[in-house]
Amino acid sequence: MPLINTQVDAQRHSVGSTLLLSAAIALLMFSAAQAQSETEATAGNGAGNGVEKSVFGHLPDGRQVDVYQFTNANGIELRVTNYGGIILSLKTPNVDGEFDDIALGFDSLEAYLSDEYRQANPYFGALIGRYGNRIAGGQFSLNGESYSLATNDGSNHLHGGDQGFDKVLWQAEPFESEAGTGLVLRYTSEDGEEGYPGRLETEVTYTLTDNDELMVDYRAVTDKATPINLTQHSYFNLKGEGSDTILDHQLMINAPGFTPVNDTLIPSGELRSVDGTPFDFTQLTLIGERIEQDNEQLAYGGGYDHNFVLDRDNAAADELVLAAKVWEPASGRMVEITTTEPAIQFYSGNFLNGDLTGKQGQTYGHRSGFALETQHYPDSPNQEAFPSTILEPGDTYRSRTVYRFSAQPNVDS
Ligand code: BGC
């Protein structure tokens, strides 16, 4: 059985099984198979393991963009495009075994390319690079040289710049391994691209396992020292995308501290304890419980938009530790996130304002999705005390984050 059911494979199969029939009948079946394969690739009904590939659309310069659909043994279905490595949809069961798409996003490439979307720029589901989060003033110095990056978030640089890794076409290669099925995405960012030094060869692997995990592995090498901070920017609503707010979700973040920010969301450099603050998520707590409190940090973020420093408890740098867990009581859906990263950005979707319309025709309103972005700290290239984000030539950047999906009527805090 071929791993990918491309249209070509579907046609070949169809022709093979009709060898004895007349050319006219074969031709008829030929187009039927093609039509079916096109719809199959977008409909997806969660039947069995596998990968299906279909065309998502074309970029203005004519390059083709594809969609890969993966289904695991339990019917969890993941759709990813090689444009920005974007997770388009993720269908997981609730406590009654009913599947819903829990990832915010769109059904068409045009929607991701539209001016409206680019202006709002929520980075739905995308791979973020070369540097996830903010760099103050778009400036940093490295080895005695100053570098200027795009200031695409007020006076700061955000998520890699004007054309970050979320807006480029990745080379994609599906695979099947013992761990599951998935997609390897590769992108080479040239020396000087978006102002960053060094030619960076990046590889991100998505693996959907039969243990209901989505594993994301990041790897990169460079030919000059460069900052790097790759992450995944999916927004989830565990009631199903297009539902109302995520304020009724319960969140645990395994973080004793966070990095307070100024009013442009750049860390001051302080590492502050979460004790006694609305940032204490060390036990499962309703996201909405304290979000409206009169608190300077919440005011700066318009809600939660902060970097939480994980309790890695002397874990080795390549060891996965629990970073966060989110549970939604009505559906029972839960996602647990483990990572090798030292921190996680919790963003409560404060900038969503109902301007964007999602897959079911519902608008994505204020706080209708949350993002939990595993990462190094924001503005690290300018903050000596933060763990380094500099990748040196000869070294390999490696990072892994695993999202595990489940459903249960109750949880322990
Ligand atoms: C940032 C937010 C930003 C959002 C979309 C998040 O990672 O922390 O401030 O609005 O991405 O750009």
Boltz pocket constraint, residues with backbone or C-beta under 6 A from the ligand:
constraints:
  - pocket:
      binder: B
      contacts: [[A, 120], [A, 121], [A, 122], [A, 123], [A, 133], [A, 265], [A, 305], [A, 306], [A, 345], [A, 347], [A, 351], [A, 371], [A, 373]]
      max_distance: 6.0
